[in-house]
Amino acid sequence: MNILLIMPDALRATNLGCCGYSKNTSPFMDKLAKEGVVFKNTIAQTAHTHPGVVSIYTGLYPTTHCQQTPKDFAAFKEVGWSKEWRNTEVRKKWKAPLNILRENGYTTGGKGSSCWWPLGYLIETNKMLDKLMGDKIGRPFFMMCVPYYTHIAYNAVPDYDKLFLSDGDKLTDNFKKYMDMVKTTGHGYVLNPKLVDKKYHEAKINKSVWKAFSFLQEDRPSMMALYDGAVRNLDMEAERYVKKLEELGILDDTLIIITPDHGEEILERGSLGHASCSMAGTLYDENIRTPLIMRYPKALPQGKVIETQVSQVDIMPTIFDILGYSMPKLTEGHSLLPLIKGEDIDFEEETHCETIVCGMQTLDWDKRMKWAVRTPQWKLIYSQDTNGNYYELYNLKNDPAEKVNLIDKETKIADELKKKLRKREI
C-alpha cells in the first residue's frame, strides 16, 4: 500500500461540499469522499502549522512533543526536534512512525519535506509524483504534498476569485481598498489593528512585513468568495495528484488522505487567517475544525460519512492499523479503523488543543497562549493573556458559533473540564 497525504494549509471543514457546504467549491474532493470515508468533525491539535503537522505525523499531542513554530527553520533543521520534548521519558522511548515505515521498505518524501526530516522524511522533490515514473523514488511510498492555495494570500486564478459571489453580493469600497493586498500578502504579515494594544504601536516593528488590514462585517461575503475560489484551486490541484496515480496504474493501491494542518478564520471575529498571521491566536472552531477524507478501496468502505468527533492525532495510528503495523506504545491517538467499520467500541471523542501567537510580526514579549478541551457538546478554553488569564465555556450544540460564554452559568461542567485541561495541558 502506498500513502499519499495531501495536506492543504488552512483549509476549513465548513467550505467543502462533503462537509455540508452549499457552494460547489470542491467537486473533486467530494467525489473522493464518496469513494471513501469522510470525517466531518476532525479537530486539529493547534491553530498554526508546525505543531499540528508534528501531531499528525506522530499521533502525539503538542503538550507531549512540545513543538512550536520555529522562527528559524534552518536552525531547526540543524538541532532537530527531540530537544524540545517536554516529557523526556517519551522522548527516550519514541521512534518516529515514518522511520518505522522506512524500516519496512517505504520511501518517504514530498514537496517541503526537508523541513520535517526529524520526523523521518528522506526525499525532497517539487515534482513529487512525476518522479515515481523513474527510478529515483521506490515503492511503496509515503508522499506528502502541501498545496498553499487556502493560506492567505488568497490568490485564486482569474474568474475564480469572483465565482462564488452571490447575486446580491457586491464588493464594498473597503474590500476593494485591501483586495490586492489580501491577494499578495503572505505568511506572517497580516494584522488586525483592533487586536493590537499600545505596546505594539510603540514597538519598533519592521514595517516591511507588517501590514494592517481593517475589515468590516459587510466585507465578509467578498472575503469568503475569495477564499472559496482558493478552495476550488486546491480542488483542481488535488485532482491533478490523483490523476497522476491513475496514470501510473496505482490509484487503488494508494491510501489517499486529505486533511489540513488547521482551519482558517474568515472575519468571524474580525480577523483573517490563523495564529501565525492574524495575531488573534484563537481556538474557536473556524481555526481547528478540519475535514478528513480517506480513500483506499481495498480496506475502506465507499460513501461512509462519520459525524463522530475525531482528532488529527488519530491519523497515523489509522494508517498503521490498515498496514498491520504497531505504533509506538506511548502514542496518544487511536486508530479510526474500528469506527470506520462500525464496530461496537467505546471511542473517546474528547480532544485537546493549544496554540500560541506566532509569525514574523510577533514580538518577543508576547507570550499569549491558549489551551482547550473539546467534546462533541462542550469546549473549554483557557487563555494566558497580556491582559490576564481567563476561561471560556461554549455549548457547541446550542451555540456552534461560540458566541455565548457560559463559564459563570455552567459551573459544574466547567469544573469537570478544568480538571481534564489541567491534567494534560497546564
C-alpha positions in Angstrom: 0.0 0.0 0.0 1.3 3.5 -0.9 0.2 6.5 1.0 -0.4 10.0 -0.4 -1.0 12.7 2.2 -2.4 15.9 0.7 -2.2 18.5 3.5 -3.6 21.9 2.3 -2.6 24.7 4.6 -5.5 26.4 6.4 -8.5 24.5 5.0 -11.9 24.9 6.7 -14.2 22.0 7.0 -17.2 24.2 6.5 -16.2 25.2 3.0 -16.3 21.7 1.4 -19.4 20.2 -0.1 -18.7 16.8 1.5 -18.9 18.6 4.9 -22.2 20.3 4.1 -21.2 23.4 2.2 -23.9 24.6 -0.3 -21.4 26.1 -2.9 -19.6 23.9 -5.4 -16.1 24.6 -4.2 -14.8 21.1 -4.0 -16.3 18.8 -6.7 -13.3 16.5 -7.0 -12.7 16.2 -3.2 -16.4 15.5 -2.8 -16.0 12.7 -5.4 -13.1 11.2 -3.4 -15.2 11.4 -0.2 -18.0 9.4 -2.0 -15.4 6.8 -3.0 -14.1 6.5 0.6 -14.7 7.9 4.1 -15.2 11.5 5.2 -15.0 12.6 8.8 -17.0 15.8 9.2 -15.8 16.7 12.7 -12.0 16.3 12.8 -10.3 18.5 15.3 -6.8 19.9 14.7 -4.5 20.0 17.7 -3.4 23.6 17.2 -4.1 26.7 15.1 -0.8 27.0 13.3 1.3 24.8 11.1 4.3 23.4 12.9 3.0 21.6 16.0 -0.1 20.5 14.1 2.0 18.7 11.4 4.1 17.1 14.1 0.9 15.8 15.8 -0.4 14.4 12.6 2.9 12.5 11.9 3.4 11.3 15.4 0.0 10.7 17.0 1.1 12.9 19.9 -0.5 16.0 21.4 1.5 19.2 21.3 1.8 19.1 25.1 3.8 15.9 24.7 6.0 16.7 21.7 6.2 20.5 22.6 7.0 21.7 19.1 6.1 25.2 18.2 6.6 27.2 15.0 10.4 28.0 14.8 11.4 31.4 13.8 14.4 30.0 12.0 13.8 26.8 10.0 17.5 26.5 9.2 18.4 26.4 12.9 15.6 23.9 13.5 16.9 21.6 10.8 20.3 21.7 12.5 19.2 20.9 16.1 16.3 18.6 15.2 13.2 18.4 17.2 13.9 16.0 20.0 15.4 18.6 22.3 12.1 20.3 22.6 10.2 17.4 24.2 8.5 18.2 27.5 8.3 14.5 28.5 11.8 13.2 28.4 10.7 9.6 29.1 8.6 9.7 26.0 11.5 11.1 24.0 13.8 8.3 25.1 11.3 5.6 24.1 9.9 7.2 21.0 10.5 6.3 17.3 9.1 8.5 14.6 6.4 6.5 12.7 7.8 7.5 9.3 11.1 5.9 10.3 9.2 2.7 11.1 7.8 2.8 7.6 11.2 3.3 6.2 12.4 0.3 8.1 9.7 -1.6 6.4 10.8 -0.6 2.9 8.9 2.7 2.4 10.3 5.6 0.6 9.3 8.9 2.3 9.3 12.3 0.7 7.4 15.2 -0.9 7.5 18.9 -1.6 8.5 20.8 1.6 9.6 17.6 3.3 13.1 18.8 4.1 11.6 20.9 6.9 10.4 17.6 8.5 13.5 15.4 8.3 13.5 14.7 12.0 10.1 13.0 11.5 11.5 10.6 9.0 11.3 12.3 5.6 14.0 11.3 3.2 13.5 12.8 -0.3 12.7 16.4 -1.1 11.1 16.9 -4.5 9.0 19.6 -6.2 7.8 17.2 -8.9 6.7 14.5 -6.4 4.5 12.1 -8.3 6.3 12.8 -11.6 9.4 11.2 -10.3 7.5 8.0 -9.4 7.7 7.2 -13.2 11.5 6.9 -12.8 13.8 5.0 -10.5 14.5 7.9 -8.2 11.7 7.0 -5.8 11.0 3.5 -4.9 7.7 1.8 -3.8 5.9 1.5 -1.6 6.0 5.2 -0.7 4.7 7.7 1.8 4.4 11.0 0.0 3.3 14.4 1.3 2.2 17.5 -0.7 1.2 20.8 0.8 -0.9 22.9 -1.5 -0.9 26.5 -0.3 -4.0 28.0 -2.0 -6.1 28.3 1.1 -3.5 30.0 3.2 -3.5 33.8 2.9 -2.8 35.2 0.4 -6.0 34.0 -1.3 -4.9 34.5 -4.8 -7.4 32.4 -6.8 -7.0 32.2 -10.5 -8.9 34.9 -12.6 -12.6 34.5 -12.5 -12.5 32.0 -9.6 -11.9 35.0 -7.3 -15.4 36.2 -8.0 -17.0 32.8 -9.0 -18.6 32.3 -5.6 -20.0 35.8 -5.0 -23.8 35.5 -4.7 -26.0 37.6 -7.0 -26.8 40.1 -4.2 -23.2 40.4 -3.0 -21.1 43.4 -4.1 -17.5 44.3 -3.5 -17.6 47.0 -0.8 -15.3 50.0 -1.2 -13.4 48.9 1.9 -12.8 45.5 0.5 -11.7 46.9 -2.8 -9.2 49.0 -0.9 -7.4 46.0 0.6 -8.2 43.2 -2.0 -4.9 43.4 -3.8 -3.1 43.3 -0.5 -5.0 40.2 0.6 -4.2 38.5 -2.7 -0.5 39.2 -2.4 0.4 39.4 1.3 1.7 36.1 2.6 2.5 34.2 5.8 3.2 36.2 8.9 2.3 39.6 7.5 -1.4 40.0 8.4 -2.5 42.0 11.3 -5.9 43.2 12.5 -5.2 46.6 14.2 -8.1 46.1 16.6 -6.1 43.3 18.3 -3.1 45.4 18.9 -2.6 47.3 22.1 -0.5 50.4 22.7 2.7 48.4 23.2 2.6 47.2 19.6 2.1 50.6 18.2 5.0 51.9 20.2 7.3 49.0 19.3 9.9 49.2 16.6 8.1 46.8 14.2 9.6 46.0 10.8 7.1 47.8 8.6 8.1 45.9 5.6 6.5 42.8 7.0 3.7 44.4 9.0 0.6 45.4 7.1 -2.5 46.5 8.8 -5.9 45.5 7.5 -9.2 46.7 8.9 -12.2 44.8 7.6 -15.9 45.3 8.3 -18.5 42.6 8.6 -20.1 43.7 5.3 -16.7 42.7 3.7 -17.1 39.1 4.8 -19.1 37.8 1.8 -16.5 39.1 -0.6 -13.7 37.7 1.5 -15.4 34.3 1.7 -15.9 34.3 -2.0 -12.1 34.9 -2.4 -11.4 32.0 -0.1 -13.9 29.8 -1.8 -12.1 30.5 -5.1 -8.9 29.3 -3.4 -10.6 26.1 -2.3 -11.6 25.5 -5.9 -8.0 25.9 -7.0 -7.0 23.5 -4.3 -9.6 21.0 -5.6 -8.1 21.2 -9.1 -4.6 20.5 -7.6 -5.9 17.5 -5.7 -7.4 16.2 -8.9 -4.0 16.6 -10.6 -2.3 14.4 -8.0 -4.9 11.7 -8.1 -5.0 11.6 -11.9 -1.2 11.0 -11.8 -1.8 8.0 -9.6 -4.4 6.8 -12.1 -1.9 7.2 -15.0 0.7 5.2 -13.1 -1.9 2.4 -12.5 -1.5 2.6 -8.8 -4.6 4.6 -7.7 -6.4 1.8 -5.9 -3.1 0.6 -4.4 -2.7 4.0 -2.7 -4.3 5.3 0.5 -5.2 8.9 -0.2 -5.7 11.2 2.8 -6.7 14.8 2.6 -6.6 16.9 5.8 -5.1 20.3 6.5 -2.8 21.4 9.4 -5.6 23.6 10.8 -8.6 25.8 9.7 -8.9 29.5 9.0 -10.8 32.4 10.4 -12.6 34.5 7.7 -13.7 37.5 9.7 -15.9 35.6 12.0 -14.4 37.7 14.8 -12.8 40.5 12.8 -9.6 38.7 12.0 -8.3 37.0 8.9 -6.1 33.9 8.9 -4.9 31.9 11.9 -2.4 32.1 14.8 0.7 32.7 12.7 -0.7 35.6 10.7 -3.8 37.1 12.3 -2.3 37.6 15.8 -5.6 36.5 17.3 -4.3 33.0 18.1 -7.7 31.6 18.8 -9.0 28.0 19.3 -12.5 28.6 18.0 -13.8 26.1 15.6 -13.2 28.1 12.5 -9.5 27.6 13.3 -9.5 24.0 14.5 -12.4 22.1 12.8 -11.0 20.5 9.7 -12.0 18.0 7.1 -10.6 14.5 6.8 -11.1 12.3 3.7 -9.6 8.8 3.3 -9.9 6.7 0.1 -8.5 3.2 -0.2 -11.0 0.8 -1.7 -9.0 -2.3 -0.7 -9.7 -1.7 3.0 -12.1 1.2 3.4 -15.9 1.4 2.5 -17.3 3.8 0.0 -19.6 6.6 0.8 -19.1 6.4 4.6 -19.8 9.7 6.4 -18.8 9.8 10.0 -20.1 12.5 12.3 -18.2 11.3 15.4 -15.6 13.8 16.7 -12.1 12.6 15.9 -8.7 14.1 16.2 -5.7 14.6 13.9 -3.6 12.6 16.3 -5.7 9.6 15.2 -4.5 9.7 11.6 -1.1 8.0 11.9 -2.5 5.2 14.1 -5.2 4.6 11.5 -2.5 4.3 8.7 -0.5 1.8 10.8 -3.7 -0.2 11.7 -4.5 -0.6 7.9 -0.9 -1.7 7.3 -1.0 -4.1 10.2 1.9 -2.3 11.9 2.2 -1.3 15.6 2.5 2.3 16.6 4.9 3.2 19.4 3.3 2.3 22.7 3.1 5.8 24.0 1.0 7.0 21.1 -1.9 9.2 22.2 -4.1 8.9 19.2 -6.3 6.0 18.3 -7.0 4.1 15.1 -10.2 5.1 13.4 -10.5 1.8 11.6 -12.9 0.2 14.2 -15.0 3.4 13.9 -15.0 3.2 10.1 -16.0 -0.5 10.2 -18.9 0.3 12.6 -17.5 -2.0 15.3 -19.0 -1.6 18.8 -16.3 0.3 20.5 -16.1 2.9 23.3 -14.4 5.7 21.2 -13.1 8.6 23.2 -14.3 11.8 21.5 -12.6 14.2 23.9 -9.7 16.0 22.3 -7.1 18.7 23.4 -5.7 21.7 21.6 -3.3 24.5 22.2 -1.9 27.5 20.3 0.4 30.4 20.7 0.5 33.7 18.8 3.4 33.4 16.3 4.7 34.6 13.0 7.1 37.2 11.8 5.0 40.1 13.2 5.1 38.9 16.8 7.3 40.4 19.5 9.5 38.6 22.0 7.5 39.8 25.0 4.2 38.5 23.6 3.7 35.1 25.4 0.0 34.7 24.9 -1.1 31.1 24.9 -4.4 29.2 24.8 -5.4 25.6 25.6 -8.7 23.9 25.0 -10.5 20.7 25.7 -13.3 19.8 23.3 -16.1 17.2 23.4 -18.9 16.9 20.9 -21.0 19.2 23.1 -18.7 21.4 25.1 -15.5 23.4 24.6 -13.5 24.9 27.5 -10.8 27.4 26.5 -8.1 28.7 28.9 -6.2 31.8 27.9 -2.9 33.2 29.3 -3.1 36.7 28.0 -1.3 40.0 28.4 -4.4 41.4 30.0 -4.8 38.5 32.4 -5.8 34.8 32.4 -9.4 33.7 31.8 -11.7 30.8 30.9 -14.4 30.5 28.2 -17.0 27.7 28.0 -19.3 27.1 25.0 -22.2 24.7 24.3 -21.3 23.6 20.8 -24.7 22.0 20.2 -26.7 25.1 21.1 -24.1 27.7 20.1 -21.9 26.3 17.3 -20.6 29.8 16.5 -19.2 30.1 20.1 -20.7 33.5 20.9 -22.2 32.9 24.4 -19.6 32.3 27.1 -21.3 30.1 29.8 -18.3 29.9 32.2 -20.3 31.6 35.0 -23.5 29.7 34.4 -22.5 26.1 33.8 -20.1 25.8 36.7 -20.3 22.0 37.2 -19.4 21.3 33.6 -16.7 24.0 33.7 -15.1 22.4 36.8 -15.1 18.9 35.2 -13.5 20.2 32.0 -11.0 22.3 34.0 -9.8 19.1 35.7 -9.3 17.5 32.3 -7.5 20.5 31.0 -5.1 20.8 34.0 -4.3 17.1 33.8 -3.0 17.4 30.3 -2.3 21.0 29.4 -1.2 23.2 32.2 
